Amino acid sequence: MPVPDFQSLMLPVLTAASNGEISASNLRDRVYTNLKLTADNLSEMLPSGRQTTFANRIAWANLFLQRAGLIEKSSRGVYRATPMGIQILDEKPSKIDMTFLERFPSYVKWRRRSAAPRLVKLDSKATPPNKPKRPKLLKSSSDEAIKRSPKHLRPTYLIVCEKCPQFFRAPRDRSARGTWIRGRSAGKRKGDWRAGRRRY
């Protein structure tokens, strides 16, 4: 038989931890013996090649049972069933899986918390339905401004353009502003207040 999935291993893991403290290695050996798995099952490796499939699924089953409060870690690498876990075994369930664990608030809270980052990541890609669109900035040009102005205001715009052309001048870029700031600070160090003035 193939290695059972981690949900199918939850009940055997809890049963193995119900007789007192047990180390992780002894827990695997006890589940392996109770399920009568073969040596090939025990040596089957994950695609990564870093861990056996059986040990990986035992660890996941143990983790889920801990989050539900049915198993606790008494010390490093040592586990035991909690009073709640023993009470569940007294009910003689046919199986324990993720649906079964949803009756425990600590498990539900952990599942919601662990799934929250993924939900936020997905939702962050969506655009809010009522988010206003930013208006496109027009290029600064006297001809463009006059062209887009109302007809009855165009003569006034022409006069303003002739007498004050800088009114339609494009704003300076950040590089020019940064140069002026550096120049002003340099001027203060030298004691020349004119060294920092903006040059047009």
C-alpha positions in Angstrom: 0.0 0.0 0.0 1.2 3.6 -0.7 2.1 6.0 2.1 -1.1 7.4 3.5 -1.8 11.1 3.2 -1.2 13.3 6.2 -4.9 13.5 7.1 -5.1 9.7 7.2 -2.2 9.7 9.6 -3.8 12.1 12.1 -5.6 9.4 14.0 -2.6 7.0 14.1 -0.4 9.8 15.3 -2.8 10.8 18.1 -3.1 7.2 19.1 0.6 6.7 19.2 1.0 9.8 21.4 -1.7 8.8 23.9 0.5 6.5 26.0 2.7 9.3 27.4 5.7 11.2 26.2 7.2 10.0 22.9 10.0 11.3 20.8 9.5 12.1 17.1 11.5 9.1 15.9 9.7 6.7 18.2 6.4 8.2 17.1 7.2 7.5 13.5 8.3 3.9 14.3 5.1 3.3 16.3 2.8 4.5 13.5 4.9 2.6 10.9 4.4 -0.6 13.0 0.7 -0.1 13.6 -0.1 0.6 9.9 2.1 -2.4 8.8 3.9 -0.4 6.2 6.7 -1.9 4.1 10.3 -0.9 4.0 9.8 0.6 0.6 7.1 2.9 2.1 9.6 4.0 4.7 12.4 4.8 2.2 10.2 6.6 -0.3 11.6 10.1 -0.8 10.0 13.5 -1.6 10.7 15.0 -5.0 13.2 17.3 -3.3 15.1 14.3 -2.0 15.7 15.9 1.4 13.1 13.9 3.5 11.2 10.7 3.3 7.5 11.0 2.4 6.5 9.2 5.5 8.4 11.4 7.9 7.1 14.5 6.1 3.4 13.5 6.4 3.8 12.4 10.0 5.2 15.9 10.8 2.3 17.6 9.1 -0.3 15.4 10.9 1.5 16.2 14.2 1.5 19.9 13.5 -2.3 20.0 12.7 -3.1 18.0 15.8 -1.0 20.5 17.9 -2.8 23.5 16.4 -6.1 21.8 17.4 -4.9 21.3 21.0 -4.9 17.5 20.8 -1.1 17.0 21.0 1.4 19.2 22.9 5.2 19.4 22.8 6.5 18.6 26.3 10.1 19.3 25.4 12.3 19.5 22.3 11.3 16.7 19.9 9.0 15.1 22.5 5.2 15.0 22.2 2.2 13.7 24.1 -1.5 13.7 23.8 -3.4 16.4 25.7 -6.4 15.5 27.9 -8.6 16.8 25.1 -6.8 14.5 22.7 -7.4 11.5 25.0 -11.0 12.5 25.3 -11.3 12.5 21.5 -9.8 9.0 21.4 -12.4 7.8 24.0 -15.1 8.8 21.5 -13.5 6.3 19.1 -13.7 8.3 15.9 -13.4 6.5 12.6 -11.0 9.1 11.3 -9.6 12.5 12.1 -9.1 14.9 9.2 -9.2 18.7 8.6 -13.0 18.8 8.7 -13.0 17.0 12.0 -10.5 19.5 13.5 -12.8 22.5 12.6 -14.7 21.9 15.8 -11.7 23.2 17.8 -11.5 27.1 17.9 -7.7 27.1 18.2 -7.4 25.2 14.9 -9.9 27.5 13.1 -8.0 30.6 14.4 -4.7 29.2 13.2 -6.0 28.3 9.8 -7.5 31.8 9.3 -4.3 33.4 10.4 -2.1 31.3 8.2 -4.4 31.9 5.1 -4.6 35.7 5.7 -1.3 36.7 3.9 -2.4 34.8 0.8 -5.8 36.5 0.7 -4.2 39.9 1.1 -1.8 39.2 -1.7 -4.6 38.2 -4.0 -6.8 41.1 -3.0 -4.0 43.6 -3.5 -4.1 42.9 -7.2 -7.7 43.9 -7.6 -8.7 47.5 -8.3 -11.3 49.0 -6.0 -14.6 49.5 -8.0 -15.0 53.1 -6.8 -11.4 54.2 -7.0 -11.3 57.5 -9.0 -9.0 57.6 -12.0 -6.2 60.1 -11.9 -6.5 62.8 -14.5 -3.9 62.9 -17.2 -1.6 65.8 -17.0 -1.4 68.0 -20.1 1.9 69.0 -21.6 2.7 72.6 -20.7 2.4 74.5 -23.9 0.9 77.9 -24.7 -0.4 76.7 -28.1 -2.0 73.6 -26.5 -3.5 75.7 -23.7 -5.0 78.2 -26.1 -6.3 75.4 -28.3 -8.1 73.7 -25.4 -9.5 76.9 -23.9 -13.1 78.1 -24.5 -13.5 80.2 -27.6 -14.6 83.4 -25.8 -11.4 83.2 -23.6 -8.8 82.7 -26.4 -8.2 86.4 -27.0 -7.4 86.9 -23.3 -5.1 83.9 -23.4 -3.3 85.3 -26.4 -2.6 88.6 -24.5 -1.4 86.8 -21.4 0.9 84.6 -23.6 2.4 87.6 -25.3 3.0 89.6 -22.1 3.8 86.8 -19.7 5.1 83.7 -21.5 6.5 82.1 -18.3 2.8 81.6 -17.3 2.7 78.6 -19.6 6.2 77.4 -18.9 6.7 73.8 -17.9 7.6 73.1 -14.3 11.2 72.4 -13.5 12.2 68.8 -13.1 13.5 67.3 -9.9 17.1 67.3 -11.1 17.0 71.1 -11.4 15.4 71.4 -8.0 18.0 69.1 -6.4 20.8 71.2 -8.0 19.4 74.4 -6.5 19.2 72.8 -3.1 22.8 71.6 -3.2 23.9 75.0 -4.4 22.0 76.8 -1.6 23.5 74.6 1.1 27.0 75.0 -0.5 26.4 78.8 -0.5 25.7 78.8 3.2 28.9 77.0 4.0 30.9 79.6 2.0 29.0 82.5 3.4 27.8 83.8 0.0 24.1 84.1 0.0 23.9 84.6 -3.7 25.6 81.2 -4.4 22.4 79.4 -3.6 20.0 81.4 -5.7 18.1 79.6 -8.5 19.4 80.5 -11.9 16.8 80.7 -14.8 
